[in-house]
Amino acid sequence: MMDHRAKIWHFVSDKRCTFSYFLSRCYAEGISKAQVTANVGSGDGLSAERVYATRTLRLVSSGASVTCSAADRQALAGQARSSPGSA
């Protein structure tokens, strides 16, 4: 059952609200995923990513609404400007 009125509040430290933290978590997730797929194969090891790519990304690319806070947009825009190879 889903209740769209439900709200969940939890503390997230300032350190975890940075783009560099996000990048480090993505890197760590990639390392972990590589280890899992080496043990169980890519079929099982990447099944969650396959579902995400075939369902969620398709919805976004079809124009479904995505919510992003102003702070998130500013952080991502700042990162894009300072990334190597960005115009």
VEXPA-889683 format. One record per residue (C-alpha): residue in three letters; residue number from 1; x, y, z. Coordinates in Angstrom, 2 decimals, padded with zeros to 5 digits. Layout:
REM VEXPA-889683
[rec ala, NUM, [X, Y, Z]]
...
This chain:
REM VEXPA-889683
[rec met, 1, [000.00, 000.00, 000.00]]
[rec met, 2, [001.31, 003.44, -000.84]]
[rec asp, 3, [000.34, 006.63, 000.95]]
[rec his, 4, [001.59, 009.71, -000.90]]
[rec arg, 5, [000.99, 011.83, 002.20]]
[rec ala, 6, [003.64, 009.94, 004.17]]
[rec lys, 7, [006.76, 011.89, 005.09]]
[rec ile, 8, [010.07, 010.55, 006.31]]
[rec trp, 9, [012.62, 012.78, 007.98]]
[rec his, 10, [016.18, 011.71, 008.68]]
[rec phe, 11, [019.48, 013.44, 009.33]]
[rec val, 12, [022.06, 013.60, 006.54]]
[rec ser, 13, [025.40, 015.13, 007.47]]
[rec asp, 14, [026.75, 018.05, 005.42]]
[rec lys, 15, [029.60, 015.85, 004.18]]
[rec arg, 16, [027.11, 013.51, 002.54]]
[rec cys, 17, [025.40, 016.41, 000.76]]
[rec thr, 18, [028.35, 017.12, -001.52]]
[rec phe, 19, [028.87, 016.12, -005.11]]
[rec ser, 20, [032.27, 014.68, -004.24]]
[rec tyr, 21, [030.63, 012.35, -001.72]]
[rec phe, 22, [028.14, 011.30, -004.37]]
[rec leu, 23, [030.98, 010.53, -006.78]]
[rec ser, 24, [032.86, 008.52, -004.16]]
[rec arg, 25, [029.71, 006.47, -003.44]]
[rec cys, 26, [029.23, 005.83, -007.17]]
[rec tyr, 27, [032.85, 004.66, -007.45]]
[rec ala, 28, [032.49, 002.38, -004.42]]
[rec glu, 29, [029.25, 000.96, -005.82]]
[rec gly, 30, [031.00, 000.24, -009.12]]
[rec ile, 31, [033.82, -001.63, -007.36]]
[rec ser, 32, [031.29, -003.63, -005.35]]
[rec lys, 33, [029.26, -004.43, -008.48]]
[rec ala, 34, [032.39, -005.63, -010.28]]
[rec gln, 35, [033.20, -007.99, -007.41]]
[rec val, 36, [029.65, -009.36, -007.30]]
[rec thr, 37, [029.49, -009.95, -011.07]]
[rec ala, 38, [032.88, -011.68, -010.96]]
[rec asn, 39, [031.40, -014.14, -008.47]]
[rec val, 40, [027.86, -014.64, -009.79]]
[rec gly, 41, [028.05, -013.50, -013.42]]
[rec ser, 42, [026.62, -010.43, -015.07]]
[rec gly, 43, [023.12, -011.89, -015.45]]
[rec asp, 44, [022.50, -012.04, -011.72]]
[rec gly, 45, [025.00, -009.37, -010.69]]
[rec leu, 46, [023.49, -006.66, -012.86]]
[rec ser, 47, [019.81, -007.62, -012.76]]
[rec ala, 48, [018.81, -004.59, -010.63]]
[rec glu, 49, [020.62, -002.22, -013.00]]
[rec arg, 50, [018.97, -003.86, -015.98]]
[rec val, 51, [015.52, -003.30, -014.46]]
[rec tyr, 52, [016.41, 000.31, -013.61]]
[rec ala, 53, [017.67, 000.99, -017.13]]
[rec thr, 54, [014.71, -000.61, -018.86]]
[rec arg, 55, [011.97, 000.86, -016.67]]
[rec thr, 56, [013.02, 004.00, -014.82]]
[rec leu, 57, [015.26, 005.55, -017.46]]
[rec arg, 58, [012.65, 004.88, -020.11]]
[rec leu, 59, [010.08, 006.80, -018.05]]
[rec val, 60, [012.41, 009.77, -017.65]]
[rec ser, 61, [013.34, 009.82, -021.34]]
[rec ser, 62, [009.65, 009.73, -022.24]]
[rec gly, 63, [009.09, 013.01, -020.42]]
[rec ala, 64, [007.91, 011.76, -017.04]]
[rec ser, 65, [008.31, 014.34, -014.33]]
[rec val, 66, [011.46, 014.24, -012.19]]
[rec thr, 67, [011.79, 016.26, -008.99]]
[rec cys, 68, [015.12, 017.92, -008.26]]
[rec ser, 69, [015.66, 020.60, -005.64]]
[rec ala, 70, [017.18, 023.99, -006.50]]
[rec ala, 71, [020.25, 023.09, -004.41]]
[rec asp, 72, [020.67, 019.84, -006.35]]
[rec arg, 73, [020.43, 021.67, -009.67]]
[rec gln, 74, [022.99, 024.27, -008.55]]
[rec ala, 75, [025.41, 021.59, -007.35]]
[rec leu, 76, [025.11, 019.60, -010.56]]
[rec ala, 77, [025.46, 022.71, -012.72]]
[rec gly, 78, [028.57, 023.77, -010.79]]
[rec gln, 79, [030.08, 020.32, -011.15]]
[rec ala, 80, [029.39, 020.28, -014.89]]
[rec arg, 81, [031.16, 023.64, -015.32]]
[rec ser, 82, [034.22, 022.47, -013.40]]
[rec ser, 83, [034.48, 018.98, -014.92]]
[rec pro, 84, [037.39, 018.28, -017.24]]
[rec gly, 85, [036.27, 018.23, -020.85]]
[rec ser, 86, [033.14, 020.26, -020.24]]
[rec ala, 87, [032.54, 023.27, -022.46]]
